Amino acid sequence: MERSKNFHIFLGIAALLIAGSAGFYSVFGLSKLFSGATLSVIIMAGSLEFGKLVTAAFLYRYWDKINYLQKVYLSIATVVLILITSAGIFGYLSNAYQGATVTFEKESTALLYKEDRLKQLSEDKKFLKEELEAAVSELPDNYRTAKRKLREEYQPKINEVNTTMMSLKQEIGDLKIALVETGVDVGPAIYLARTFNTDVDTVVSFFIFVLIFVFDPLAVMLVIAFNQALLLKEKEDSGKTGAASKPFLKKNKKIKKWWEVYGEKKDNILKREKIEKELDIVENRDSDSELKIEEKTSEKKIRNPLKGGIKIK
């Protein structure tokens, strides 16, 4: 019992931290979505976050005391607000992911373009060589001068392609080094994408969905659990206080439970009123006896009409 005496405090701290974090990410995620009215969206979303938590606590505490319409509307409103919070968290995390990978994506796109360009130049070089060999083979063997002229005509084109290819290879190498340095921020995502044979965006989206399906629903459930712990603690404290203040009523009077405020039976109420009347009669008898004792002691003393007085035994 001693170990769990302060457990409700830790439960409240956990609920506050998770609910506060979820609210923060949601509010700023929605502000990024509606960037044209950032301050207004922050005020509106913050109010809704606070109202959602209070509504969840209210539903738990007064579920048996509110009407059906209130139950339905407040329950639907709480679920909708949980979905809105999850959408805000998704926006916040996706924006953070895009900010961390925008340079990586630019360099990846440039690398793909240069690799495609290098492949095209390789094919052009191969085509020029094949065309040169075909033109030379068509000439007779004694047309050495013509063959030399053909080679002199094609060789500059081939050299130009070679130069361009060497430059592209250097640029591709530099981009790969830059990608290694930039990919440190998204290294785990890249590793998981390679492990599951998919792209980085799919992996990141999966983890974001897992987080939002756990984050805010857990915050709401912890708030409800905190209220439940508080009510149970109040029940235990009231039971201890009642037993210490009136031990002689322990056998005759049952301690009132918090859920019996509106559901007590008439016989229990009458019994309680009868016991309270008996207690009042006992207290009145005690007060009357004290008054009689005081009157008897005062009768033993009389006053002398002269100054002073004498005591009569």
Long-range contacts (C-beta under 8 A, 24 or more apart in sequence): 7-229, 8-226, 8-229, 8-230, 8-233, 11-222, 11-225, 11-226, 11-229, 12-226, 12-229, 14-222, 15-219, 15-222, 15-223, 15-225, 15-226, 18-215, 18-218, 18-219, 18-222, 19-49, 19-53, 19-219, 19-220, 19-222, 19-223, 21-215, 21-219, 22-49, 22-85, 22-89, 22-215, 22-216, 22-219, 23-49, 23-50, 23-85, 25-88, 25-89, 25-92, 25-93, 25-215, 26-84, 26-85, 26-86, 26-87, 26-88, 26-89, 26-92, 26-216, 27-88, 28-88, 28-92, 29-87, 29-88, 29-89, 29-90, 29-91, 29-92, 29-93, 29-95, 30-84, 30-87, 30-88, 30-91, 32-91, 32-92, 32-95, 33-88, 33-91, 45-84, 45-88, 48-81, 48-84, 49-81, 49-85, 51-81, 52-77, 52-78, 52-81, 52-82, 52-85, 52-220, 53-219, 53-220, 53-223, 55-81, 56-220, 56-223, 56-224, 57-223, 57-224, 57-227, 60-224, 60-227, 60-228, 61-227, 61-231, 64-259, 64-262, 65-262, 78-220, 82-216, 82-217, 82-220, 85-216, 86-212, 86-213, 86-215, 86-216, 87-212, 89-211, 89-212, 89-215, 89-216, 90-208, 90-209, 90-212, 93-208, 93-211, 93-212, 94-204, 94-205, 94-208, 97-186, 97-204, 97-208, 100-185, 100-186, 101-185, 101-186, 101-200, 103-182, 104-179, 104-182, 104-183, 104-185, 104-186, 107-175, 107-178, 107-179, 107-182, 108-179, 110-175, 111-172, 111-175, 111-176, 111-179, 114-168, 114-171, 114-172, 114-175, 115-172, 117-168, 118-165, 118-168, 118-169, 118-172, 121-161, 121-164, 121-165, 121-168, 122-165, 124-161, 125-158, 125-161, 125-162, 125-165, 128-154, 128-157, 128-158, 128-161, 129-154, 129-158, 132-158, 231-258, 234-258, 249-275
